[in-house]
Amino acid sequence: MKPTVIHRDQHPVSRKQMSPEVLKVLYRLHRTGHLAYLCGGGVRDLLLGRQIDDFDVATDAEPRRLKKVFGNCRLVGRRFRIAHIMFKGGKIIEVSTFRKQGEEEEATDDGNSLLIKRDNTFGSPAEDAFRRDFTINGLYYNVADFSIIDYVDGRADLHAGLIRCIGDPNIRFQEDPIRILRGIRLAATLDFRVEESTWNAMKRQCHHIMECPASRIREEIMKILRRKNSNKGYELLAAGGILEHLFPRLEEFRLSCLQNKPTSADPLLQHLEVIEDLRSKGAEFSDSLLLATLTSSPVMSSFETLPPGSDVAKWLYQYLEENFKPLAIPRVVRSNVHLLHLALRHMVAEKRRKRRRSLRRSPLFGDALKLLEIHCLATKKHRSALHRWQQPLTNRRRRRRQKS
């Protein structure tokens, strides 16, 4: 298939936007007679004028050849060998050989399983472009003549602000359901709209997501939460029926809130909107704090309805395990989320100075104070508690001596 070639005078991408390391890799491949293309999200972000540090390269040189071309090369991966070109300071440029669509597993009796079984067959640049997930990720930058090569009409979708699947979206999402989460993340981060047929396929195939390795699901969920517009990512997950597969208990809580008070806002969304407001002002958030924020509304609501004498810590542990363990959330993160929720419970109610001192000495106090601030701003409650915890503790003995 003949691509659309966008010449240098027709696009804004400049080598000045690229790192010295990726330029060295591109030129070394070009000088040794190989195709050398910048590919994927790097080209997309350069066309959008976004600042990036992570560049990937695609080439017709096979892994063994890359090992000979680059003395600083290390081959990684089992399913498909990828070259990591190592530079000083820990900088790594990832180089992959053009490949084509992999083999699919045989379908089950209901014809629904198309998970990719093998994806390690070398191919042409066109085949490599068509095996990628979304059109805006199927663009190449050719260092030989500084042109953009477009096999999939990716530039048009980039200008239109559209997330569009390459090929039949129902088949592509069955091949790798993680593409659904990746599409949600891109739509949120870039503030793009999901194209209609792609969106319908996301809703239709999202039940396959939990068939994927938990570590891959977790990685995409955390990327959605870590990056800007996490509130939009959450809205898309909820609207597409995806949230109920990832976090059934959260979806149950969300629906109960909307059913009981149809005119009220989604409390989970309100907390994430506060996160985005604080993030726009330069605030940073740990993974533990992000997950604690996501679950703080249902947890605090449940604290209020637990019978007197309940083992709150045990209930909370079971609730978090049910939500997070199936997604392989690391144990240390789950433990920190557990402690942050207990801290929030004490902070909105506790007035004993001794308890305040011990909590302030905790390494998690900074995150606990942020969680209290987020919860207060989202619910419009407990403002006096926030004010109390934001004030430094004074030493009563010292004050008495000063008076005497």
ZAMARGU-4260 file (C-alpha; in steps of 0.2 Angstrom, whole numbers, plus 5000, padded with zeros to 4 digits):
<rodrens>
0) 5000/5000/5000 | 5006/5017/4995 | 5007/5029/5010 | 5004/5048/5011 | 5020/5057/5012
5) 5020/5073/5021 | 5036/5083/5016 | 5046/5093/5028 | 5039/5110/5022 | 5021/5103/5026
10) 5023/5098/5045 | 5031/5106/5060 | 5042/5092/5066 | 5060/5097/5068 | 5076/5087/5074
15) 5078/5101/5087 | 5064/5093/5096 | 5072/5076/5097 | 5085/5070/5109 | 5103/5069/5104
20) 5102/5050/5108 | 5088/5046/5096 | 5096/5056/5082 | 5112/5046/5084 | 5102/5030/5083
25) 5092/5036/5068 | 5108/5042/5059 | 5118/5026/5063 | 5104/5015/5055 | 5103/5027/5040
30) 5122/5027/5037 | 5122/5008/5037 | 5109/5006/5024 | 5094/5003/5034 | 5077/5012/5035
35) 5076/5022/5051 | 5059/5029/5057 | 5054/5038/5073 | 5037/5029/5077 | 5022/5029/5087
40) 5018/5041/5101 | 5034/5051/5098 | 5028/5057/5081 | 5011/5060/5087 | 5016/5071/5101
45) 5029/5080/5091 | 5015/5084/5078 | 5004/5091/5093 | 5019/5101/5099 | 5020/5092/5116
50) 5036/5090/5125 | 5042/5072/5126 | 5058/5062/5132 | 5053/5045/5127 | 5057/5041/5108
55) 5055/5024/5099 | 5063/5019/5083 | 5057/5006/5070 | 5069/4999/5057 | 5071/4985/5044
60) 5086/4979/5053 | 5083/4963/5062 | 5089/4961/5080 | 5105/4951/5076 | 5110/4965/5064
65) 5106/4978/5077 | 5118/4970/5089 | 5132/4972/5076 | 5127/4990/5071 | 5127/4996/5089
70) 5140/4991/5102 | 5129/4998/5116 | 5115/4987/5111 | 5105/4974/5123 | 5092/4963/5116
75) 5077/4961/5127 | 5060/4952/5126 | 5055/4934/5123 | 5039/4935/5112 | 5048/4948/5101
80) 5066/4954/5102 | 5068/4972/5104 | 5085/4982/5105 | 5089/4993/5119 | 5102/5006/5114
85) 5111/5011/5130 | 5118/5028/5133 | 5127/5037/5147 | 5116/5043/5161 | 5104/5028/5160
90) 5096/5035/5143 | 5088/5020/5133 | 5082/5021/5115 | 5070/5007/5110 | 5073/5000/5093
95) 5061/4987/5085 | 5061/4978/5069 | 5046/4981/5057 | 5033/4967/5060 | 5016/4961/5054
100) 5000/4956/5062 | 5004/4941/5074 | 4994/4924/5074 | 4978/4923/5084 | 4973/4910/5096
105) 4959/4898/5090 | 4942/4905/5094 | 4932/4897/5108 | 4915/4889/5105 | 4907/4906/5107
110) 4919/4914/5094 | 4924/4927/5106 | 4943/4924/5110 | 4955/4931/5097 | 4969/4935/5109
115) 4986/4936/5100 | 4996/4921/5102 | 5012/4925/5093 | 5017/4943/5087 | 5035/4940/5081
120) 5035/4940/5062 | 5045/4953/5053 | 5036/4963/5041 | 5036/4979/5030 | 5033/4997/5036
125) 5015/4996/5030 | 5012/4980/5039 | 5020/4987/5054 | 5009/5002/5053 | 4993/4992/5051
130) 4997/4981/5067 | 4997/4996/5078 | 4982/5001/5089 | 4976/5018/5084 | 4978/5029/5069
135) 4987/5043/5078 | 5000/5030/5084 | 5003/5024/5066 | 5014/5038/5060 | 5032/5038/5055
140) 5046/5051/5054 | 5059/5047/5041 | 5076/5054/5045 | 5082/5051/5027 | 5071/5066/5020
145) 5063/5072/5036 | 5045/5068/5030 | 5031/5060/5039 | 5024/5044/5032 | 5006/5040/5035
150) 4998/5023/5030 | 4983/5025/5041 | 4976/5043/5039 | 4983/5046/5056 | 4987/5064/5053
155) 4969/5068/5048 | 4962/5060/5065 | 4976/5070/5074 | 4969/5086/5067 | 4951/5081/5070
160) 4955/5076/5088 | 4949/5058/5086 | 4954/5041/5093 | 4951/5029/5079 | 4956/5010/5079
165) 4966/5004/5065 | 4956/4990/5056 | 4940/4982/5063 | 4939/4988/5081 | 4929/4973/5087
170) 4943/4961/5081 | 4957/4972/5087 | 4950/4974/5104 | 4947/4955/5105 | 4965/4952/5100
175) 4972/4963/5114 | 4958/4970/5126 | 4971/4982/5134 | 4969/4993/5119 | 4953/4998/5126
180) 4961/5005/5141 | 4975/5013/5131 | 4962/5021/5120 | 4953/5028/5135 | 4970/5035/5142
185) 4974/5043/5125 | 4957/5051/5124 | 4958/5058/5142 | 4976/5064/5141 | 4975/5072/5124
190) 4957/5078/5127 | 4952/5069/5111 | 4935/5061/5106 | 4933/5042/5103 | 4927/5039/5086
195) 4909/5031/5086 | 4913/5014/5079 | 4928/5012/5090 | 4918/5018/5105 | 4904/5005/5102
200) 4917/4991/5100 | 4925/4997/5117 | 4908/4995/5126 | 4905/4978/5117 | 4922/4970/5120
205) 4926/4977/5137 | 4922/4961/5146 | 4937/4953/5139 | 4949/4965/5148 | 4950/4954/5164
210) 4956/4940/5153 | 4973/4950/5151 | 4987/4949/5164 | 4983/4959/5179 | 5000/4968/5178
215) 4995/4975/5161 | 4978/4981/5167 | 4986/4989/5182 | 4999/4998/5172 | 4985/5006/5161
220) 4974/5010/5176 | 4988/5019/5185 | 4993/5028/5169 | 4975/5035/5168 | 4976/5041/5186
225) 4994/5048/5185 | 4991/5059/5170 | 4981/5074/5167 | 4963/5073/5164 | 4961/5058/5175
230) 4943/5064/5178 | 4939/5062/5160 | 4947/5045/5160 | 4936/5040/5174 | 4920/5047/5165
235) 4924/5037/5150 | 4927/5021/5160 | 4910/5023/5168 | 4901/5028/5153 | 4908/5013/5143
240) 4903/5000/5156 | 4922/4997/5159 | 4922/5002/5177 | 4911/4988/5182 | 4924/4975/5176
245) 4939/4984/5184 | 4931/4989/5200 | 4914/4981/5203 | 4912/4988/5221 | 4916/5006/5215
250) 4903/5004/5201 | 4890/4998/5213 | 4893/5013/5225 | 4893/5025/5210 | 4876/5018/5204
255) 4868/5018/5221 | 4873/5036/5224 | 4866/5041/5207 | 4850/5031/5210 | 4847/5038/5227
260) 4851/5056/5222 | 4848/5057/5203 | 4852/5076/5203 | 4868/5075/5213 | 4886/5073/5205
265) 4896/5057/5205 | 4906/5058/5221 | 4920/5048/5214 | 4921/5060/5199 | 4921/5075/5211
270) 4936/5068/5220 | 4946/5066/5204 | 4941/5084/5198 | 4949/5090/5214 | 4965/5080/5210
275) 4965/5089/5193 | 4963/5106/5200 | 4977/5103/5212 | 4988/5095/5198 | 4986/5110/5188
280) 4993/5120/5202 | 5009/5109/5203 | 5003/5096/5215 | 5010/5079/5214 | 5002/5063/5220
285) 5009/5045/5224 | 5001/5030/5218 | 4995/5026/5235 | 4986/5043/5237 | 4978/5042/5219
290) 4970/5025/5224 | 4965/5031/5241 | 4957/5046/5233 | 4948/5035/5221 | 4941/5024/5235
295) 4939/5038/5248 | 4921/5042/5245 | 4914/5024/5247 | 4926/5020/5261 | 4921/5035/5271
300) 4902/5032/5268 | 4904/5014/5274 | 4913/5020/5290 | 4898/5030/5294 | 4886/5014/5292
305) 4897/5001/5301 | 4889/4994/5316 | 4896/5000/5333 | 4910/4989/5339 | 4915/4984/5321
310) 4933/4980/5317 | 4936/4994/5306 | 4953/4990/5301 | 4948/4972/5296 | 4933/4978/5286
315) 4944/4990/5277 | 4958/4977/5273 | 4945/4966/5266 | 4937/4979/5255 | 4954/4985/5248
320) 4959/4967/5245 | 4943/4964/5235 | 4946/4980/5225 | 4964/4979/5222 | 4972/4962/5223
325) 4964/4955/5207 | 4973/4969/5198 | 4990/4965/5206 | 4991/4981/5215 | 5008/4979/5225
330) 5005/4974/5243 | 5015/4990/5249 | 5003/5001/5239 | 4988/4992/5246 | 4995/4994/5264
335) 4998/5012/5261 | 4980/5015/5255 | 4974/5006/5270 | 4984/5017/5282 | 4979/5033/5273
340) 4960/5028/5275 | 4962/5025/5293 | 4972/5041/5295 | 4958/5051/5286 | 4945/5043/5298
345) 4955/5049/5313 | 4959/5066/5305 | 4940/5071/5303 | 4936/5065/5320 | 4951/5065/5332
350) 4955/5079/5343 | 4967/5072/5355 | 4984/5081/5354 | 4993/5065/5358 | 4986/5056/5343
355) 4989/5071/5332 | 5007/5071/5337 | 5010/5053/5333 | 5001/5054/5316 | 5011/5069/5311
360) 5027/5059/5314 | 5021/5046/5301 | 5030/5045/5284 | 5013/5045/5276 | 5007/5061/5285
365) 5010/5072/5269 | 4999/5061/5259 | 4986/5059/5273 | 4985/5078/5274 | 4983/5079/5255
370) 4969/5066/5256 | 4960/5076/5269 | 4961/5092/5258 | 4955/5082/5243 | 4940/5075/5253
375) 4936/5092/5261 | 4936/5101/5244 | 4926/5087/5235 | 4912/5085/5249 | 4912/5102/5256
380) 4914/5094/5273 | 4926/5093/5288 | 4934/5110/5284 | 4937/5114/5302 | 4947/5097/5303
385) 4957/5102/5288 | 4961/5119/5296 | 4966/5110/5313 | 4978/5098/5304 | 4986/5112/5293
390) 4991/5121/5309 | 5008/5117/5317 | 5007/5110/5334 | 5013/5121/5348 | 5022/5115/5364
395) 5010/5118/5379 | 5024/5117/5391 | 5034/5131/5382 | 5019/5142/5382 | 5016/5140/5400
400) 5034/5144/5404 | 5033/5160/5394 | 5017/5165/5403 | 5026/5163/5420
</rodrens>
